[in-house]
Each structure stands twice: as C-alpha cells, then as structure tokens.
Amino acid sequence: MRGNVITVDLWRAPMHELDYVVLNVDVPEYGLRAGDVGIIIAEPTGDQPYEVEFTALSGEVIAVLALLRSEIRAARRGEVPHVRQRTCYGH
C-alpha cells in the first residue's frame, strides 16, 4: 500500500501548447543548458518535434527550437527556476 501518493509517469505525461518544459540536454550554440525552462509554442503532430521557445527574463527570445520528446520533460509541480548568466550570444 502506498498511501495517498499517486504515481505519474512523467516521461509520458502529455505536454501541450503553453506548458512549461525543462530541457534535458545542453544546446551550447544558444547558451542553453539542461535544466533551462522553455514554453511549448507548437504541439507536434505524429513524430514531429515540439517547438519550444526559450527567453531571457528581459523578454528577449534566446531561441525557438524543434525538440524531440526525449530532449525535454514536463515541468513538475514545486520546481523552482534558477537564474544564471548566459555565456553564448551566438545566433
């Protein structure tokens, strides 16, 4: 018996447009690191990737990337974003 804990498979949890997601991989050409937070701006159809927008706190768009489900995960309740200085300003 596990009490009142509900187990959810977060790997397969549905993700939808405007949901926050967390990057699972580094994307050094944009100065993005695993753990950075983005927003889904377009849901995929079929095997297509998600379109995810990453922004600075100033509102500047850092990148809009096509990412596979394995490269992102749904943000979890209770997680807190972390602030850091981006080191790459290419693209």
N, C-alpha and C positions, 0 to 999 in steps of 0.2 A: 504494500500500500504506500502510495507516495503522497498522501495528504491532499491538499488543495492545489498542488503545483500542476500546472498544465504544461506539458511538453510540446513545443512547437519546433518543427524542422525549419530553422531559419534559412538554411541553404535553399530550400524550395518555397519559402514564403513568397507569395505574389508581391510584385513591385509594380507600381502604377505611376502614371504621369504625375509630376509634382511631389513625389515621395523623395525624402532624403535618402541617399545611399552613401556607403563608405567604400572607398577604393581599396581593393585587396592587393594591388600591385603598384610599384613605383612607375611613374611616367616622367623620366628625367628631362626629356626635351621640353616639358612645360613646367618643370619645377614642382611637380606633384609627387607626393609620397603616399604609400599605403597608409590608410587611416584618414586621409583627407576626405572631406564631406562635399558631395555634389547633389544636384537635383535632377531627377529624370525629366527631360523635356519632351521625349517621344518614346512611347512604348513600341517594342518590336512586334512584327508580325512574323510568325513562323520562326525560323532560325536566325533572323536578323538581329543585330546588336541593339542595345539600348543607346539612346542619345542622352548624354549626361553633361550638364553644364557645371563648371567649377568657377567660382567667383572669389575675389578678394573681399574683405569686409568693406572696402570703399565702394563696392558695386562693380568694379572693373571685372569684365569677363576674362578669366585666365585661359580657359579652353572649353570647347564643346567637343566631346569625344564620343566616338562609337565604341562601346564597350560590351564585351560578352558577359553573360551572367556570371561566369567564373571569376571575372575581374572586379566585380562589385558585390556588395551584400546590402541587405536592408539595414537601415539604422535601427538600433534597438532602444527600447524604452529605457530611460535612465542614463543613456550615454551622454557625455559632455564633450563638445568640440574643443579642440586645443588650438591656440594661436601660435603661429611661428612666422618668421620672415621667409618668403620665397627666395631661393637663391638663383634661379634661372629665369631670365626675362626674354628668352628667345621666342620665336613665333609671335 
